[in-house]
């Protein structure tokens, strides 16, 4: 034992040695973000907020394109994070929160101010259903991230695509609807994508598309043609793209069922020469 006034040995006063992993864990607990992908996510969230502000002012032609820009930014932040090796749990959660605003709240407010307002309580109930479906869709996607699944497909309609359907429709017809009978079809426009987001229907994912693979030269001509059409008639092109993707899931399901039925059908045995001769007689 040592007295209080007696100095203790230096080795006993030293703290135990720490492993390198302990310092790394402490560094992670202090927090920090990868700036580059988070900037895209922040810009995505800003577009959703700007859409809400312009929709509340009645500027629908200005509000709708912000959702389109948010879709592009949402695709870029994940790809940039993967290319730069800057993926993190914080980035996943931050991206989901931004998507709730840009592809849940913003399209719902836009559709309500544009065409659901004449329906009163039914209108705001339908718009809230869209917000709730988008939040559930994103939460389910985060839970299924670590589960093995076919990366070629999404389970349920992605929230950016569902918000894009509403934004493309508003952008094509920004005048909106002012009377009760005119606003009734808008219910289907909002409710159908909301139900598809929480459904088990598979939608094609383009994450597996290899941008670095060699393509034939005519592909560039098709890209140029698409850009030219988009510049000439953006309203028509965006509506066609949005509704084509929405219908692609049902077309794919019908095609797969037809293919499975043909594959399950028993093969027809070829007739022998004797059977052919008898049938001819």
N, C-alpha and C positions, 0 to 999 in steps of 0.2 A: 504494500500500500504506500501511496505517496501523500505527503502532507500538502496542504493548500499552498504554502509558500515555497514548496520545492518544485523546480522546473521538471516537467515530464519529458521523457525521451521524444526526439523529433519524429521517429517512425510511428509512435503511437498516436501522434497528433495528425498525421496525414490521413486523408480520406482514402477509402479503398479505390484501387484502380478501376477505371470504367472501360468497358469495351467500346469499340468504334460504333457498334450498332446502337449503344445507349446514347451517344452524341447525335447520331442520325435521328433517332426517335425524338430526342429533345428538340432538334431543329425542326422536325415536322410538326411537333406540338405547338411550336411558336407561331405557326401559320405562315401563309404565303400563297401567292397565286402565280400561275404562269400568265404573263401579261398578254402575249400575242393572241391565244385563243379567247381569253377573257375579253379582249377588246372587241372581237367579233360578236361575242355574246352580249356585251353591253350595247353595241350598236343595234343588235337584234331587238333587245328590250326597248331601246329608244324608238325604234320604228313602230312597235306596238303602242307605245304611249302616244306618239304623234298621230297615229291612226285614230285613237280614242278622242284626242283633242279636236281634230278636224271633223270627225263624225258628229260630235256634240255641237259643232258650229253649222252643221248641215252641208259641209263641203265634201260630198261623197266622192267626187271625181279625184280629189286630192288625197282623201283618206285611204281609199282602196289600194293604190299602188304601194303604200308603205308596207302592207302585208306581203306583197310580192317581193319587195326588197328584203324583208325579214326572212323569207323562205331561203333566199340566196345566201344570206349571212348565216343562217342556221346550218346550211350544208357546208359552208366554208369553215366554221369554227371547229367542227368535228374532224374534218379532213386535215386542217392545219395542225390540230393537236396530235393527230396520229403521225403526220409526216415529220413533225419536229420532236416527237417523243415527249410531249408535254401534257399527256393525259393525266387526270387526277380525279379523286372523288369529289373535290370541291368543284371542279369544272363540270362534272356530270350533274351535280345538284344545282349549280348556278344556271346551267343550260336549261334544266327542267323548269326552274322558276321563271326564267325569261320566256320560255315557250308557253307557259300558262298565260302570260300577259299578251304575247304577240299572236298566239294562235288559239287562245281561249277567250279571254276577256275582250280583246280588240275586235275580232270578228263578230262576237255576240253584240257588243255595243253598236257596231257598224250596221249590222242587220236590223237591230231594233230601231235605230234612228231612221234607217232607210225604208223599211217596209213593214215592221211589226208594230210600230207605235199605234196605228189605228185600231189594233185588236185589243188594246188595253192590257188587262192582267194576263190574258192568254199569250199576248206577245212577249211580255217580259218573262213569263214562265218558260216559254220556249227558248228564249235567249239564255236564261239561266241553265236550262238543260244542256245547252251546248257548252257552257263554261264547265259544268260538272263533268260532262263526258270527256272533255279535253284533259281535265285534271286527273281523272281516273285512268285515262289512256296513258298519260305520261308516267303516273305512278306504277302502273302495271309494266310498262316498258323498262323502268329502272329495276324492278324486281326481277324481271326475266333476263337482265343483261348477263348475269353469270351462269344462266342455264343454257345447256347445249340445245341449239335449235338451228333450223335451216336459215342461214343468213341471206338467202335469196329472197325471202319473204318477210313481211311484217304481219303480225297477228293483230288484225284490226286496222282500220284506216289510219295512217299517220296524221297527227294533229296539224302539221303544216299543210298537208294536202286538203284536209277538211276545211281549214281556214281559207285556203286558196280557192275552193269552190265558191264560197261566199264572196270573197274579194273580187274574183273574176266576174261574177254575175253583177255585182254592184258597179264595177268599172265599165261593163258593157252597157248598163242602163242606169246611169247615175241619177235620173229624174226621181226615182223612188215611187212609192205608192201612198196615196193620201186617204183612200176610202176603205171601208171595212171589206167589201167584196174583193177589191183588188189585192188586199193584203193577205187573203186566205192562202193563196199558193205559196207565199213566203214561208208559211209554217212547214211545208214539206221541204223547202230549200234548207231550212235550219235543222229540222228534226232528223232527216235521213242521214246527213253526214254525222250528226251526233250519235245516232244508234250504230252507225258503221264503225265509229271509233272504238266502241266498247264491245263490238262483236268479235266472233272467232273467225271471221272471213279473212283469208290471206290476201294481202296486197303485195305486189311485186316491189322488191327493194333493189335499188340501183347502187348499193354500196359495194357489191361484188364486181361492178363494171370496172375493168382494167383500163385506165387512161393511158398507161405506158405501152400497151400492146400495139403492135403494128396494124394499121388498117389500110384498106384500099383507098386509092385517091378519090373515087366517087363519093366517099363518106364526107370529105371536105365540101364537096359541092352540095350535098344534102344539108350540111350545117349552114352553108352560105344561103341556101334557099330558105331555110327556117328563119334565119336572121332577117332576110329581106321581107318575108311575110310578116314577121313580128313588127318590123319598122313600118310597114305599109298599113296593116290592119291589126294593131295590138289587141283591140277589144275582142275581135273574132277569134284570133289565134289563142289567146289565153283562156277563153271560155271553152274552146274545143279541147285544149290540153287538159283543163281541169276536169271536165265531164268525161273525157276519154279515160282518164286514170280512175275515176270513180266507177265507171262501167267495166273497166278491165278485170276487176275481181270477179264479177258475175260471169263475164265471158270466159275467164280462165276456169272457173268452177264447172261451167257447162261443158267446156272442151275436155277437161279431165274426166268427168263422168262419162262422156261419150267415148273417150279413149279406153277407159277401164272396161266399159261394156263390150267394146269390140275385142279387147284383149281376152275377156273372160268367155267370149262365145266359142263353142267347140269348133274346131276346124272341120271344114267340109272335105270328106274323102273324095279323091278323084275317081271318076267312073272308069271301070275297066273296059276294054274293047268289047267283051261279051255283053256287059250291061248296056253299053251304047247301042249295040246292034239290036238287042231285044227291045229297048225303048223306041228305036226307030221303026221296028216292025209293028 
